[in-house]
Amino acid sequence: MATHEKLKGYFGTYTKGDSEGIYSFTLDSVNGKILDVEPAAALENPTYLTISDDNRFLYAVAKEGGTGGVAGFGILDSGKLSFINSELAPGASPCHVSVNKENNLLLSANYHKGSADSYLLNSDTGNIESALSSAVHEGSGPDERQEKAHTHYAGFTPDGNYAAVVDLGIDQLITYTLDNGQLIEKSMLHIAPGSGPRHLVFHPNNTIAYLMTEFSSEVLVLKYNSQDGNFEQLQAISTLPADFSENNQGSAIHISSDGKFVYAANRGHDSIAIFKVDPESFQLDFIEHTSTEGNWPRDFVLDPSEKFLIATNQNSSNVALFARDTDTGRLTLLQSDVKVPDPVCVKFLNY
């Protein structure tokens, strides 16, 4: 775990209001405060970000007029971002982006196009060299928002052998092999119709994954087979109180690096649900809900020391900071008045 006193991070935002693009910030881990929120790069709707393992490059989803795609930046010592290049195509921009450990391959998920896309990166310069492959999904689901495929997450499996792609529109988790960056379908897990799977995170043992659903507001516990890329569902557990009947949409999901706690965000209930991981079955037991002290928590992150958690409240344009008890997993509010316009994603540098 990191022991740095000052930890640098970035917010991705919607620029439909006052936001200028990507914002940098500092977490003062001694005093428990978020400081120095300031613009780091101007970009239209950089709603999701990812950072290379070596902290040299940041990649963001990007929009420019009637085109969308991905943009690359160099990370300067000051925390500012230096634009490298972008790879754009006609149509809507993606909603998720990830990069592999070697920093030579980037994946994006495009909600509006229902596609997963791969890009070749130059690991030395950070340049986005070219678009390599696009896997376009087909189908629909029973919910009114499932009129077509809506890919929401595209990430690398821990072994680096596959791309795991989550599609909210067709209730599927699809595994692709990466043949020189080409996405070739390997296997598929059908999720309960109308559940709207959204985001995925792997347990540090690399054989268990946790999938957040948006419509049914559940965490699904999955067993992952690295030999064939298959997933098998073991458990489904709600992220909401039993008596909550108002509108809610599940959003982000993260796990502590010791594999003991899973956190899942609720938009509508405006909370983070905290779960304890059974050390033998890896299934989840609910601990408690913690209010995000704002409206519509789109994302959150554990800091590198994992003694803090930061949640981004998109519709109230505020960010909340919590102290995290590493033994119990519980959260204690430290700060909720940090202003960031229309915040979506939050990422830290790797320490």
Disulfide bonds with the S-S distance in Angstrom:
none
